[in-house]
Amino acid sequence: MNSQHEDNPHIGSSFDDFLSEEAILDEVIAVATKRVIAWQISEGMSALKLSKTAMAKKCTPAELRLIGCWMKKIPA
């Protein structure tokens, strides 16, 4: 921990430590990463004014499979 945490007795462990103790840190990181990638793809499509159909026409089948994995609705 950093010195600020050591100086303040009211600050506990980090949120990552909590998630790790609950054995869900890797799962939380994976879901967060997928959401960020899906958001970035969506923002890029919006910036280029691309519909899903137009995007599909520009991509190879392998790219579409990869994008499809990220664009699927991630459970909350």
Biopython code that builds the backbone (N, CA, C, O; Angstrom):
import numpy as np
from Bio.PDB.StructureBuilder import StructureBuilder

atoms = [
    (1, "MET", "N", (0.835, -1.183, 0.000)),
    (1, "MET", "CA", (0.000, 0.000, 0.000)),
    (1, "MET", "C", (0.879, 1.245, 0.000)),
    (1, "MET", "O", (2.042, 1.203, 0.399)),
    (2, "ASN", "N", (0.307, 2.341, -0.450)),
    (2, "ASN", "CA", (1.109, 3.565, -0.449)),
    (2, "ASN", "C", (1.076, 4.208, 0.934)),
    (2, "ASN", "O", (0.313, 3.790, 1.806)),
    (3, "SER", "N", (1.908, 5.227, 1.125)),
    (3, "SER", "CA", (2.049, 5.829, 2.450)),
    (3, "SER", "C", (0.774, 6.512, 2.923)),
    (3, "SER", "O", (0.536, 6.595, 4.128)),
    (4, "GLN", "N", (-0.060, 7.007, 1.992)),
    (4, "GLN", "CA", (-1.318, 7.649, 2.389)),
    (4, "GLN", "C", (-2.205, 6.635, 3.121)),
    (4, "GLN", "O", (-2.837, 6.972, 4.122)),
    (5, "HIS", "N", (-2.250, 5.412, 2.628)),
    (5, "HIS", "CA", (-3.060, 4.383, 3.276)),
    (5, "HIS", "C", (-2.505, 4.031, 4.648)),
    (5, "HIS", "O", (-3.262, 3.768, 5.582)),
    (6, "GLU", "N", (-1.205, 4.026, 4.765)),
    (6, "GLU", "CA", (-0.586, 3.683, 6.037)),
    (6, "GLU", "C", (-0.829, 4.773, 7.079)),
    (6, "GLU", "O", (-0.941, 4.482, 8.269)),
    (7, "ASP", "N", (-0.911, 6.032, 6.631)),
    (7, "ASP", "CA", (-1.108, 7.150, 7.545)),
    (7, "ASP", "C", (-2.556, 7.280, 8.009)),
    (7, "ASP", "O", (-2.806, 7.827, 9.082)),
    (8, "ASN", "N", (-3.495, 6.798, 7.238)),
    (8, "ASN", "CA", (-4.910, 6.954, 7.552)),
    (8, "ASN", "C", (-5.500, 5.599, 7.948)),
    (8, "ASN", "O", (-5.629, 4.715, 7.101)),
    (9, "PRO", "N", (-5.858, 5.427, 9.212)),
    (9, "PRO", "CA", (-6.385, 4.136, 9.668)),
    (9, "PRO", "C", (-7.779, 3.828, 9.128)),
    (9, "PRO", "O", (-8.257, 2.703, 9.271)),
    (10, "HIS", "N", (-8.439, 4.805, 8.511)),
    (10, "HIS", "CA", (-9.795, 4.601, 8.004)),
    (10, "HIS", "C", (-9.820, 4.091, 6.564)),
    (10, "HIS", "O", (-10.887, 3.802, 6.023)),
    (11, "ILE", "N", (-8.665, 3.984, 5.959)),
    (11, "ILE", "CA", (-8.594, 3.479, 4.592)),
    (11, "ILE", "C", (-8.172, 2.022, 4.655)),
    (11, "ILE", "O", (-7.145, 1.676, 5.238)),
    (12, "GLY", "N", (-8.986, 1.179, 4.042)),
    (12, "GLY", "CA", (-8.714, -0.255, 4.066)),
    (12, "GLY", "C", (-7.990, -0.705, 2.814)),
    (12, "GLY", "O", (-7.268, 0.061, 2.175)),
    (13, "SER", "N", (-8.199, -1.960, 2.483)),
    (13, "SER", "CA", (-7.555, -2.529, 1.310)),
    (13, "SER", "C", (-8.190, -1.954, 0.043)),
    (13, "SER", "O", (-9.221, -1.285, 0.099)),
    (14, "SER", "N", (-7.567, -2.223, -1.078)),
    (14, "SER", "CA", (-8.056, -1.693, -2.345)),
    (14, "SER", "C", (-9.249, -2.519, -2.836)),
    (14, "SER", "O", (-9.496, -3.630, -2.367)),
    (15, "PHE", "N", (-9.970, -1.946, -3.783)),
    (15, "PHE", "CA", (-11.104, -2.643, -4.384)),
    (15, "PHE", "C", (-10.618, -3.899, -5.109)),
    (15, "PHE", "O", (-11.290, -4.930, -5.092)),
    (16, "ASP", "N", (-9.442, -3.807, -5.748)),
    (16, "ASP", "CA", (-8.864, -4.984, -6.402)),
    (16, "ASP", "C", (-8.611, -6.099, -5.391)),
    (16, "ASP", "O", (-8.840, -7.272, -5.683)),
    (17, "ASP", "N", (-8.134, -5.727, -4.195)),
    (17, "ASP", "CA", (-7.906, -6.733, -3.153)),
    (17, "ASP", "C", (-9.219, -7.415, -2.772)),
    (17, "ASP", "O", (-9.269, -8.631, -2.593)),
    (18, "PHE", "N", (-10.281, -6.613, -2.651)),
    (18, "PHE", "CA", (-11.592, -7.170, -2.317)),
    (18, "PHE", "C", (-12.057, -8.143, -3.395)),
    (18, "PHE", "O", (-12.494, -9.252, -3.088)),
    (19, "LEU", "N", (-11.961, -7.729, -4.656)),
    (19, "LEU", "CA", (-12.388, -8.600, -5.757)),
    (19, "LEU", "C", (-11.557, -9.874, -5.799)),
    (19, "LEU", "O", (-12.068, -10.953, -6.099)),
    (20, "SER", "N", (-10.286, -9.738, -5.499)),
    (20, "SER", "CA", (-9.401, -10.895, -5.470)),
    (20, "SER", "C", (-9.803, -11.857, -4.351)),
    (20, "SER", "O", (-9.830, -13.071, -4.551)),
    (21, "GLU", "N", (-10.111, -11.314, -3.182)),
    (21, "GLU", "CA", (-10.546, -12.148, -2.057)),
    (21, "GLU", "C", (-11.850, -12.869, -2.377)),
    (21, "GLU", "O", (-12.071, -13.986, -1.910)),
    (22, "GLU", "N", (-12.719, -12.236, -3.172)),
    (22, "GLU", "CA", (-13.991, -12.847, -3.575)),
    (22, "GLU", "C", (-13.812, -13.790, -4.771)),
    (22, "GLU", "O", (-14.774, -14.406, -5.229)),
    (23, "ALA", "N", (-12.585, -13.898, -5.268)),
    (23, "ALA", "CA", (-12.225, -14.748, -6.408)),
    (23, "ALA", "C", (-12.979, -14.358, -7.684)),
    (23, "ALA", "O", (-13.363, -15.219, -8.476)),
    (24, "ILE", "N", (-13.185, -13.047, -7.873)),
    (24, "ILE", "CA", (-13.880, -12.587, -9.076)),
    (24, "ILE", "C", (-13.104, -11.495, -9.812)),
    (24, "ILE", "O", (-13.633, -10.893, -10.747)),
    (25, "LEU", "N", (-11.874, -11.230, -9.413)),
    (25, "LEU", "CA", (-11.095, -10.164, -10.031)),
    (25, "LEU", "C", (-10.918, -10.393, -11.530)),
    (25, "LEU", "O", (-11.150, -9.479, -12.321)),
    (26, "ASP", "N", (-10.515, -11.587, -11.930)),
    (26, "ASP", "CA", (-10.289, -11.871, -13.354)),
    (26, "ASP", "C", (-11.573, -11.716, -14.163)),
    (26, "ASP", "O", (-11.554, -11.170, -15.266)),
    (27, "GLU", "N", (-12.682, -12.193, -13.618)),
    (27, "GLU", "CA", (-13.968, -12.082, -14.305)),
    (27, "GLU", "C", (-14.376, -10.614, -14.470)),
    (27, "GLU", "O", (-14.843, -10.215, -15.538)),
    (28, "VAL", "N", (-14.203, -9.824, -13.431)),
    (28, "VAL", "CA", (-14.558, -8.400, -13.480)),
    (28, "VAL", "C", (-13.689, -7.668, -14.496)),
    (28, "VAL", "O", (-14.190, -6.832, -15.249)),
    (29, "ILE", "N", (-12.403, -7.970, -14.526)),
    (29, "ILE", "CA", (-11.498, -7.336, -15.488)),
    (29, "ILE", "C", (-11.900, -7.720, -16.912)),
    (29, "ILE", "O", (-11.900, -6.870, -17.803)),
    (30, "ALA", "N", (-12.242, -8.988, -17.135)),
    (30, "ALA", "CA", (-12.636, -9.440, -18.474)),
    (30, "ALA", "C", (-13.901, -8.735, -18.949)),
    (30, "ALA", "O", (-13.961, -8.288, -20.095)),
    (31, "VAL", "N", (-14.909, -8.630, -18.091)),
    (31, "VAL", "CA", (-16.161, -7.962, -18.467)),
    (31, "VAL", "C", (-15.908, -6.484, -18.738)),
    (31, "VAL", "O", (-16.426, -5.934, -19.710)),
    (32, "ALA", "N", (-15.124, -5.842, -17.896)),
    (32, "ALA", "CA", (-14.827, -4.414, -18.082)),
    (32, "ALA", "C", (-14.075, -4.187, -19.394)),
    (32, "ALA", "O", (-14.362, -3.230, -20.114)),
    (33, "THR", "N", (-13.125, -5.053, -19.706)),
    (33, "THR", "CA", (-12.366, -4.938, -20.949)),
    (33, "THR", "C", (-13.277, -5.087, -22.159)),
    (33, "THR", "O", (-13.176, -4.318, -23.114)),
    (34, "LYS", "N", (-14.169, -6.078, -22.119)),
    (34, "LYS", "CA", (-15.101, -6.285, -23.236)),
    (34, "LYS", "C", (-16.008, -5.074, -23.418)),
    (34, "LYS", "O", (-16.286, -4.665, -24.546)),
    (35, "ARG", "N", (-16.461, -4.512, -22.326)),
    (35, "ARG", "CA", (-17.331, -3.331, -22.417)),
    (35, "ARG", "C", (-16.599, -2.144, -23.017)),
    (35, "ARG", "O", (-17.170, -1.410, -23.824)),
    (36, "VAL", "N", (-15.345, -1.943, -22.638)),
    (36, "VAL", "CA", (-14.564, -0.832, -23.182)),
    (36, "VAL", "C", (-14.333, -1.034, -24.677)),
    (36, "VAL", "O", (-14.470, -0.093, -25.458)),
    (37, "ILE", "N", (-13.987, -2.246, -25.075)),
    (37, "ILE", "CA", (-13.755, -2.521, -26.500)),
    (37, "ILE", "C", (-15.038, -2.330, -27.293)),
    (37, "ILE", "O", (-15.013, -1.733, -28.369)),
    (38, "ALA", "N", (-16.160, -2.826, -26.780)),
    (38, "ALA", "CA", (-17.443, -2.647, -27.464)),
    (38, "ALA", "C", (-17.780, -1.164, -27.585)),
    (38, "ALA", "O", (-18.268, -0.722, -28.625)),
    (39, "TRP", "N", (-17.527, -0.400, -26.540)),
    (39, "TRP", "CA", (-17.788, 1.039, -26.565)),
    (39, "TRP", "C", (-16.897, 1.726, -27.598)),
    (39, "TRP", "O", (-17.360, 2.594, -28.337)),
    (40, "GLN", "N", (-15.615, 1.340, -27.651)),
    (40, "GLN", "CA", (-14.697, 1.945, -28.616)),
    (40, "GLN", "C", (-15.128, 1.637, -30.050)),
    (40, "GLN", "O", (-15.071, 2.513, -30.913)),
    (41, "ILE", "N", (-15.555, 0.411, -30.310)),
    (41, "ILE", "CA", (-16.040, 0.053, -31.643)),
    (41, "ILE", "C", (-17.272, 0.880, -31.982)),
    (41, "ILE", "O", (-17.380, 1.418, -33.084)),
    (42, "SER", "N", (-18.185, 0.977, -31.051)),
    (42, "SER", "CA", (-19.411, 1.748, -31.261)),
    (42, "SER", "C", (-19.104, 3.219, -31.525)),
    (42, "SER", "O", (-19.685, 3.819, -32.430)),
    (43, "GLU", "N", (-18.198, 3.805, -30.743)),
    (43, "GLU", "CA", (-17.814, 5.201, -30.937)),
    (43, "GLU", "C", (-17.152, 5.404, -32.296)),
    (43, "GLU", "O", (-17.405, 6.398, -32.976)),
    (44, "GLY", "N", (-16.310, 4.460, -32.683)),
    (44, "GLY", "CA", (-15.653, 4.547, -33.988)),
    (44, "GLY", "C", (-16.654, 4.469, -35.124)),
    (44, "GLY", "O", (-16.545, 5.196, -36.112)),
    (45, "MET", "N", (-17.624, 3.590, -34.980)),
    (45, "MET", "CA", (-18.676, 3.477, -35.998)),
    (45, "MET", "C", (-19.478, 4.764, -36.075)),
    (45, "MET", "O", (-19.814, 5.219, -37.168)),
    (46, "SER", "N", (-19.788, 5.353, -34.933)),
    (46, "SER", "CA", (-20.536, 6.617, -34.909)),
    (46, "SER", "C", (-19.738, 7.737, -35.556)),
    (46, "SER", "O", (-20.277, 8.520, -36.339)),
    (47, "ALA", "N", (-18.447, 7.813, -35.226)),
    (47, "ALA", "CA", (-17.596, 8.867, -35.779)),
    (47, "ALA", "C", (-17.503, 8.765, -37.303)),
    (47, "ALA", "O", (-17.445, 9.778, -38.001)),
    (48, "LEU", "N", (-17.489, 7.538, -37.804)),
    (48, "LEU", "CA", (-17.407, 7.312, -39.250)),
    (48, "LEU", "C", (-18.785, 7.239, -39.902)),
    (48, "LEU", "O", (-18.909, 7.060, -41.114)),
    (49, "LYS", "N", (-19.822, 7.381, -39.066)),
    (49, "LYS", "CA", (-21.210, 7.287, -39.537)),
    (49, "LYS", "C", (-21.459, 5.966, -40.263)),
    (49, "LYS", "O", (-22.043, 5.931, -41.347)),
    (50, "LEU", "N", (-21.003, 4.886, -39.639)),
    (50, "LEU", "CA", (-21.165, 3.545, -40.200)),
    (50, "LEU", "C", (-22.283, 2.809, -39.485)),
    (50, "LEU", "O", (-22.317, 2.759, -38.255)),
    (51, "SER", "N", (-23.192, 2.243, -40.252)),
    (51, "SER", "CA", (-24.197, 1.363, -39.671)),
    (51, "SER", "C", (-23.561, -0.014, -39.479)),
    (51, "SER", "O", (-22.453, -0.261, -39.957)),
    (52, "LYS", "N", (-24.249, -0.892, -38.793)),
    (52, "LYS", "CA", (-23.741, -2.258, -38.630)),
    (52, "LYS", "C", (-23.592, -2.936, -39.987)),
    (52, "LYS", "O", (-22.647, -3.694, -40.207)),
    (53, "THR", "N", (-24.527, -2.662, -40.899)),
    (53, "THR", "CA", (-24.475, -3.249, -42.239)),
    (53, "THR", "C", (-23.261, -2.735, -43.005)),
    (53, "THR", "O", (-22.547, -3.515, -43.634)),
    (54, "ALA", "N", (-23.023, -1.422, -42.954)),
    (54, "ALA", "CA", (-21.865, -0.845, -43.643)),
    (54, "ALA", "C", (-20.562, -1.374, -43.050)),
    (54, "ALA", "O", (-19.605, -1.646, -43.775)),
    (55, "MET", "N", (-20.537, -1.514, -41.751)),
    (55, "MET", "CA", (-19.348, -2.053, -41.084)),
    (55, "MET", "C", (-19.108, -3.485, -41.550)),
    (55, "MET", "O", (-17.970, -3.871, -41.819)),
    (56, "ALA", "N", (-20.165, -4.263, -41.644)),
    (56, "ALA", "CA", (-20.050, -5.660, -42.064)),
    (56, "ALA", "C", (-19.489, -5.762, -43.478)),
    (56, "ALA", "O", (-18.715, -6.673, -43.774)),
    (57, "LYS", "N", (-19.870, -4.844, -44.345)),
    (57, "LYS", "CA", (-19.375, -4.873, -45.725)),
    (57, "LYS", "C", (-17.889, -4.546, -45.799)),
    (57, "LYS", "O", (-17.210, -4.987, -46.726)),
    (58, "LYS", "N", (-17.374, -3.786, -44.846)),
    (58, "LYS", "CA", (-15.971, -3.377, -44.847)),
    (58, "LYS", "C", (-15.048, -4.404, -44.186)),
    (58, "LYS", "O", (-13.832, -4.355, -44.371)),
    (59, "CYS", "N", (-15.616, -5.322, -43.427)),
    (59, "CYS", "CA", (-14.809, -6.259, -42.646)),
    (59, "CYS", "C", (-14.705, -7.621, -43.305)),
    (59, "CYS", "O", (-15.591, -8.038, -44.050)),
    (60, "THR", "N", (-13.611, -8.306, -43.019)),
    (60, "THR", "CA", (-13.471, -9.704, -43.432)),
    (60, "THR", "C", (-14.303, -10.565, -42.478)),
    (60, "THR", "O", (-14.663, -10.105, -41.395)),
    (61, "PRO", "N", (-14.610, -11.797, -42.861)),
    (61, "PRO", "CA", (-15.358, -12.671, -41.946)),
    (61, "PRO", "C", (-14.676, -12.855, -40.585)),
    (61, "PRO", "O", (-15.351, -12.913, -39.557)),
    (62, "ALA", "N", (-13.352, -12.947, -40.578)),
    (62, "ALA", "CA", (-12.632, -13.111, -39.311)),
    (62, "ALA", "C", (-12.802, -11.867, -38.435)),
    (62, "ALA", "O", (-12.984, -11.983, -37.223)),
    (63, "GLU", "N", (-12.744, -10.686, -39.041)),
    (63, "GLU", "CA", (-12.929, -9.450, -38.282)),
    (63, "GLU", "C", (-14.347, -9.371, -37.730)),
    (63, "GLU", "O", (-14.557, -8.929, -36.600)),
    (64, "LEU", "N", (-15.310, -9.799, -38.526)),
    (64, "LEU", "CA", (-16.703, -9.767, -38.072)),
    (64, "LEU", "C", (-16.926, -10.682, -36.879)),
    (64, "LEU", "O", (-17.654, -10.331, -35.950)),
    (65, "ARG", "N", (-16.297, -11.858, -36.902)),
    (65, "ARG", "CA", (-16.431, -12.772, -35.757)),
    (65, "ARG", "C", (-15.845, -12.134, -34.505)),
    (65, "ARG", "O", (-16.430, -12.223, -33.425)),
    (66, "LEU", "N", (-14.687, -11.489, -34.650)),
    (66, "LEU", "CA", (-14.042, -10.850, -33.506)),
    (66, "LEU", "C", (-14.896, -9.695, -32.994)),
    (66, "LEU", "O", (-15.127, -9.577, -31.790)),
    (67, "ILE", "N", (-15.359, -8.851, -33.894)),
    (67, "ILE", "CA", (-16.190, -7.712, -33.493)),
    (67, "ILE", "C", (-17.486, -8.205, -32.869)),
    (67, "ILE", "O", (-17.954, -7.638, -31.882)),
    (68, "GLY", "N", (-18.061, -9.243, -33.429)),
    (68, "GLY", "CA", (-19.303, -9.801, -32.892)),
    (68, "GLY", "C", (-19.154, -10.256, -31.459)),
    (68, "GLY", "O", (-20.079, -10.114, -30.659)),
    (69, "CYS", "N", (-17.995, -10.802, -31.127)),
    (69, "CYS", "CA", (-17.736, -11.234, -29.749)),
    (69, "CYS", "C", (-17.779, -10.050, -28.803)),
    (69, "CYS", "O", (-18.297, -10.165, -27.692)),
    (70, "TRP", "N", (-17.241, -8.908, -29.226)),
    (70, "TRP", "CA", (-17.173, -7.738, -28.364)),
    (70, "TRP", "C", (-18.504, -6.996, -28.317)),
    (70, "TRP", "O", (-18.831, -6.371, -27.308)),
    (71, "MET", "N", (-19.272, -7.060, -29.404)),
    (71, "MET", "CA", (-20.487, -6.255, -29.494)),
    (71, "MET", "C", (-21.698, -6.948, -28.850)),
    (71, "MET", "O", (-22.735, -6.319, -28.638)),
    (72, "LYS", "N", (-21.562, -8.229, -28.545)),
    (72, "LYS", "CA", (-22.669, -8.928, -27.891)),
    (72, "LYS", "C", (-22.966, -8.255, -26.563)),
    (72, "LYS", "O", (-22.075, -7.718, -25.904)),
    (73, "LYS", "N", (-24.227, -8.294, -26.185)),
    (73, "LYS", "CA", (-24.605, -7.675, -24.916)),
    (73, "LYS", "C", (-23.918, -8.435, -23.780)),
    (73, "LYS", "O", (-24.031, -9.656, -23.662)),
    (74, "ILE", "N", (-23.224, -7.697, -22.974)),
    (74, "ILE", "CA", (-22.530, -8.248, -21.808)),
    (74, "ILE", "C", (-23.497, -8.142, -20.614)),
    (74, "ILE", "O", (-24.055, -7.071, -20.376)),
    (75, "PRO", "N", (-23.700, -9.231, -19.867)),
    (75, "PRO", "CA", (-24.591, -9.142, -18.708)),
    (75, "PRO", "C", (-24.090, -8.123, -17.693)),
    (75, "PRO", "O", (-22.887, -7.998, -17.464)),
    (76, "ALA", "N", (-25.013, -7.406, -17.098)),
    (76, "ALA", "CA", (-24.655, -6.366, -16.121)),
    (76, "ALA", "C", (-24.214, -6.958, -14.807)),
    (76, "ALA", "O", (-23.880, -6.220, -13.879)),
]
sb = StructureBuilder()
sb.init_structure("model")
sb.init_model(0)
sb.init_chain("A")
sb.init_seg("    ")
for serial, (resi, resn, name, xyz) in enumerate(atoms, 1):
    if name == "N":
        sb.init_residue(resn, " ", resi, " ")
    sb.init_atom(name, np.array(xyz, "f"), 0.0, 1.0, " ", f" {name:<3s}", serial, name[0])
structure = sb.get_structure()
